[in-house]
């Protein structure tokens, strides 16, 4: 058998191969699992590429922090973003502090209460970091698509 799972004469193995429906999905918009549920209509399996960038001992940036940034941008609130992700305000605030300390400029700026209340905004630096992270994901998905499809096609039934 060669690396494609075929015999030396090129024949498919006895069990039928599942056709991959792998289509790259952004880690920030996909599911939290590496492989999604089986599609009952055609027996295919979705797979999600998730990338977490480690910056040595300084920390990391990955899909969870990217999603938190997106939600802060849309909700205008760290508390609301945390609730949307099923986490406490404290946990969300600690992640924001981690992100702000990791980069050379804050990614999120808290706005103090007042007549309109408090809130938070994603800074231009935060939007730039989020855009570059998305670009990394898109490039990785494009580069790995065929290999991921190969792996999906070889999952056990």
N, C-alpha and C positions, 0 to 999 in steps of 0.2 A: 504494500500500500504506500502511496506517495503522500506528501503533505496536504493534498486536496481531498484525501479520504477515498481515492480511487485505486483500483488495482493497477498493475502495470499495463494492462490492456485498455485502461481508461474507463472501465465500466463503473457505474455507481454501485455502492454497497447495497445489500438487499433492502435495508430499511429506507423508506422514502425520505428524501431531504425536505426539510421545511424551508420555504422561500422566505428570505429575510425581508421584513418590512422596516428594518432599521432606518430611521430617518433622524438625523441629528437634531436634538432638541437642546435648547439652552438650559444649562444647569440651573439657572435662576428661574426658569419657567416650567421645568419638568417636575417629575415626581421625586420623592426622596429615596427611591430605590434604584439600584443599578439595572434592574431588568423589570419592565412593567408586566402587567398581566397578559396572559395569552389572549389573543384576539380569537374569539370563538368562530368567527365567520371563515377564517382561512387558516387557522392554526399557526399564525405567525406570532412573533414575540417582539415587542419593542424593547430597545436597550437605550439607556441614557448614560452619556459620558459626563462624569462629575469631576471637576478639577479643583484642587485645593492647592494654592501656591504657598509654599513654606519659605519664609525669609529667615532661615537659620533660627537662632535663639530669640530673634525679635518678635516672631509671631507668624501668623498666616492669614490669608484672605481666601475665602472659598464661597460656595453657593449659599450658605446660610447668611453670612455677612452681606453678600450681594443682595439677597432677597430682603434683608432688613433695611438696607439703604433704599431699595426700590419702594418699600412700603412707607418709610419715613417721608420720601419724596411725595408719594401720592396721598398719604394721610395727614402729613404736616405735624406728626406727633410721634414721639418715641413710644409712649404708652400704647397708642392705637396700633402702631406697627408691631409691637410685642404681642398684644392681644391677638392680632391677626395671625401671628405665627405660633400661638399657644404658649407663650412664655410670659413670665412676670415682667413688670416694669423694671425691676432691679436687674434681671438678667439682660434685658434689652439695653439698659443704660450701661451695664458693664461691657457689653459687646461694642457699643458706641465708643466708650472710653478706650477700649483696646484698639479700635480702628483709628481713632484720633491720635493715639500715641504712636501707632505703627508708621504713619506717613508724616512727611515734613510739614504738612498743613492739615488742619482739621477737615474731616470729611463731613461732619455734621456739626451744626451750630444750634445750640439751644437758645430759644427766645424766652425771655422772662415774662412772667404774667403781667397783666395790666388790664386795660379795658377790654381788649380782645382776647385775653387769656394768654397762656404760654404756648409753647409749641416747639417745633424743631424744623430746620431746613437742611437739605443736603447742599453743601457748598459747591461752588464750581470745581474745586479740587475733587470732591466726592463724586460728582458727575463724571469727571474725567477718569477717575480710577474705575468707576463702574463701566464706563464705555470701553476702556482698555481690557478689563476683565472679560467682558462680553466678546471682544475681538479675539482674545486668546481661546475662548470656548469655541467660537465659530471656526477658527483656523484649525484647531485640534480635531473638531468633528469632520471637517473637510478632509484632513490628512488621514484620519483613521477610519473613515467610513467603510471602505472595502474590507479592512481587517475585522472591524466589529461585525459586519454582515457575515463574514466567514465564521466567526465564533458563534453568532446567533444561529446560523444554519446547522451547527454541530451540537446544539444543546440536546440533551436527552429528551425523549418524548414525555 
